[in-house]
Amino acid sequence: MTARTARLLLALGAFVAGLVLFSAVIFIVTGRSPAPIAVSAVGGPFKLIDQNAKPITDQDFKGEPFLVFFGFTHCPDVCPTTLFEVSEIFRALGPDAKNLRAMFVTVDPERDTPAVLKDYLASFDPRIIGVTGDGAAIAAAEKSYRVYAKKVPTDGGGYTMDHTAIVYLMNKDGRFVAPFNMKRRPEEAAAELKRYL
């Protein structure tokens, strides 16, 4: 063994010993093992308005798993396709779907009023709830779900919205489980959701 290798092994051993000692001190002082480093959270408390112009918060979903999708009613393809797919999954769940809801959060509160959302969602499963709010409330929801949304001007003075197109699966406690895979047969997606009911 070379002198350099010996020094590296000695330094590595000292580092590991320091970690063990640090963990032991934490355990002795607190009576608990050190907590693992938390992964950045997705989701959290929100206060918005549903398509019936009634307040809705994260507490309204406690006790049941739910899906969350951010989009907007003027979306030409991704949003209606995703909402159709969610509707098909609910259909495939049959009676079990009564214990599950989905939340469609607009990224375009300027145009997506409760009345507009209600009219738009009439084409999809009734367990999909449309939500909106003022700019600050929507921005807070986007931030807590790590959603990117940006207004993009179009020809003629209008605009569209560029946004994250992920469906989030939240458990009964309102905690993020994983991005929900929509690229499969509705029966397969329904089978996965049944595990969280």
C-alpha positions as CSV (number, residue, x, y, z in Angstrom):
1,M,0.0,0.0,0.0
2,T,1.4,3.4,-1.0
3,A,1.6,6.3,1.5
4,R,-1.1,8.2,-0.6
5,T,-3.6,5.2,-0.4
6,A,-2.9,5.0,3.4
7,R,-3.7,8.7,3.8
8,L,-6.9,8.4,1.8
9,L,-8.1,5.4,3.8
10,L,-7.2,7.2,7.0
11,A,-9.2,10.3,5.9
12,L,-12.2,8.1,4.9
13,G,-12.1,6.2,8.2
14,A,-12.0,9.5,10.1
15,F,-15.0,10.8,8.1
16,V,-17.1,7.6,8.7
17,A,-16.1,7.7,12.4
18,G,-17.3,11.3,12.6
19,L,-20.6,10.4,11.0
20,V,-21.1,7.6,13.5
21,L,-20.2,9.9,16.4
22,F,-22.5,12.6,15.2
23,S,-25.4,10.2,14.9
24,A,-24.7,8.8,18.3
25,V,-24.7,12.3,19.8
26,I,-28.1,13.1,18.1
27,F,-29.5,9.8,19.4
28,I,-28.3,10.5,23.0
29,V,-29.5,14.1,23.1
30,T,-32.9,13.6,21.4
31,G,-33.6,9.9,21.9
32,R,-34.3,9.6,18.1
33,S,-32.2,8.7,15.1
34,P,-31.4,11.6,12.8
35,A,-34.3,12.3,10.3
36,P,-33.5,11.5,6.7
37,I,-33.0,14.4,4.4
38,A,-36.5,15.4,3.1
39,V,-37.2,15.4,-0.6
40,S,-38.8,18.6,-1.7
41,A,-42.5,18.4,-1.0
42,V,-45.2,18.6,-3.7
43,G,-48.6,19.9,-2.8
44,G,-49.9,21.4,0.4
45,P,-52.6,23.7,1.7
46,F,-54.7,25.7,-0.8
47,K,-57.7,28.0,-0.7
48,L,-59.4,28.3,-4.0
49,I,-62.9,28.5,-5.6
50,D,-64.7,25.6,-7.3
51,Q,-66.8,25.7,-10.4
52,N,-69.9,26.4,-8.3
53,A,-68.2,29.6,-6.9
54,K,-67.8,27.9,-3.5
55,P,-64.6,28.0,-1.4
56,I,-62.6,24.8,-1.6
57,T,-59.4,23.9,0.4
58,D,-57.1,20.9,0.8
59,Q,-59.2,19.9,3.8
60,D,-62.1,19.1,1.5
61,F,-60.0,16.2,0.1
62,K,-58.9,14.7,3.4
63,G,-59.6,11.0,3.8
64,E,-59.7,10.2,0.1
65,P,-57.0,9.9,-2.6
66,F,-57.3,12.4,-5.4
67,L,-55.7,13.4,-8.7
68,V,-54.6,17.0,-9.5
69,F,-54.0,18.4,-12.9
70,F,-53.2,22.0,-13.9
71,G,-54.5,23.3,-17.2
72,F,-56.9,25.8,-18.8
73,T,-60.1,25.7,-20.7
74,H,-58.7,27.3,-23.9
75,C,-56.1,24.5,-24.1
76,P,-56.4,23.0,-27.6
77,D,-55.2,19.4,-26.9
78,V,-53.4,18.3,-23.8
79,C,-56.0,19.5,-21.2
80,P,-59.1,18.0,-22.8
81,T,-57.2,14.8,-23.7
82,T,-56.0,14.4,-20.1
83,L,-59.5,15.1,-18.6
84,F,-61.0,12.6,-21.0
85,E,-58.4,10.0,-19.9
86,V,-59.2,10.7,-16.2
87,S,-62.9,10.3,-17.0
88,E,-62.2,6.9,-18.6
89,I,-60.2,5.8,-15.6
90,F,-63.1,6.7,-13.3
91,R,-65.4,4.8,-15.6
92,A,-63.1,1.8,-15.4
93,L,-63.1,2.0,-11.6
94,G,-66.9,1.5,-11.6
95,P,-68.4,1.8,-8.1
96,D,-64.9,2.3,-6.5
97,A,-64.7,5.7,-8.3
98,K,-67.1,7.1,-5.7
99,N,-64.1,7.3,-3.3
100,L,-62.0,9.3,-5.7
101,R,-62.0,12.8,-7.1
102,A,-59.8,14.8,-9.4
103,M,-59.1,18.5,-9.3
104,F,-58.5,20.6,-12.4
105,V,-56.7,23.7,-11.4
106,T,-56.7,26.5,-13.9
107,V,-53.5,28.3,-14.8
108,D,-55.6,31.0,-16.5
109,P,-57.7,32.5,-13.8
110,E,-58.2,35.7,-16.0
111,R,-60.5,33.7,-18.3
112,D,-61.4,30.7,-16.3
113,T,-64.2,31.9,-14.0
114,P,-66.2,29.4,-12.1
115,A,-69.0,29.6,-14.7
116,V,-66.5,28.9,-17.5
117,L,-65.1,25.9,-15.7
118,K,-68.5,24.5,-14.9
119,D,-69.5,24.7,-18.6
120,Y,-66.2,23.2,-19.7
121,L,-66.3,20.3,-17.3
122,A,-69.8,19.3,-18.2
123,S,-68.2,17.2,-21.0
124,F,-66.2,15.1,-18.5
125,D,-66.8,12.9,-15.4
126,P,-68.6,14.8,-12.7
127,R,-66.0,13.8,-10.1
128,I,-63.6,16.2,-11.8
129,I,-63.8,19.5,-9.9
130,G,-62.7,22.7,-11.5
131,V,-61.0,25.3,-9.4
132,T,-59.9,28.8,-9.9
133,G,-59.0,31.8,-7.7
134,D,-57.3,35.2,-7.8
135,G,-53.9,35.5,-9.3
136,A,-52.1,35.2,-5.9
137,A,-54.0,32.0,-4.9
138,I,-53.4,30.3,-8.2
139,A,-49.7,31.3,-8.1
140,A,-49.4,29.8,-4.6
141,A,-51.0,26.6,-5.7
142,E,-48.7,26.4,-8.7
143,K,-45.7,27.0,-6.4
144,S,-46.7,24.3,-4.0
145,Y,-47.2,21.7,-6.8
146,R,-44.0,22.8,-8.5
147,V,-46.0,23.8,-11.6
148,Y,-44.6,26.0,-14.4
149,A,-47.2,28.3,-16.1
150,K,-46.6,31.2,-18.4
151,K,-48.8,33.4,-20.6
152,V,-47.6,33.3,-24.2
153,P,-48.9,36.0,-26.7
154,T,-50.5,34.8,-29.9
155,D,-51.2,36.5,-33.2
156,G,-54.2,38.8,-33.1
157,G,-53.6,40.0,-29.5
158,G,-54.7,36.9,-27.7
159,Y,-52.7,34.5,-25.6
160,T,-52.3,30.9,-24.7
161,M,-50.7,29.3,-21.6
162,D,-47.6,27.2,-21.5
163,H,-47.7,24.9,-18.5
164,T,-46.7,21.7,-16.7
165,A,-48.8,18.8,-17.9
166,I,-48.4,16.3,-15.0
167,V,-51.2,14.5,-13.2
168,Y,-50.3,14.3,-9.5
169,L,-51.5,11.4,-7.4
170,M,-52.2,12.5,-3.8
171,N,-53.0,10.0,-1.0
172,K,-55.7,10.1,1.6
173,D,-53.6,12.4,3.8
174,G,-53.1,14.8,1.0
175,R,-49.5,13.8,0.5
176,F,-47.9,13.5,-2.9
177,V,-47.4,9.9,-4.0
178,A,-46.1,10.2,-7.6
179,P,-46.8,11.6,-11.0
180,F,-49.7,9.4,-12.3
181,N,-49.0,7.6,-15.5
182,M,-51.8,8.3,-18.0
183,K,-50.1,6.5,-20.9
184,R,-51.7,3.1,-20.4
185,R,-55.1,1.5,-20.7
186,P,-57.8,2.9,-18.3
187,E,-58.1,-0.5,-16.6
188,E,-54.4,-0.6,-15.7
189,A,-54.5,2.9,-14.3
190,A,-57.7,2.1,-12.4
191,A,-56.1,-1.0,-10.9
192,E,-53.2,1.2,-9.5
193,L,-55.6,3.7,-8.1
194,K,-57.5,1.0,-6.2
195,R,-54.4,0.5,-4.0
196,Y,-54.9,3.9,-2.6
197,L,-58.7,3.8,-1.9
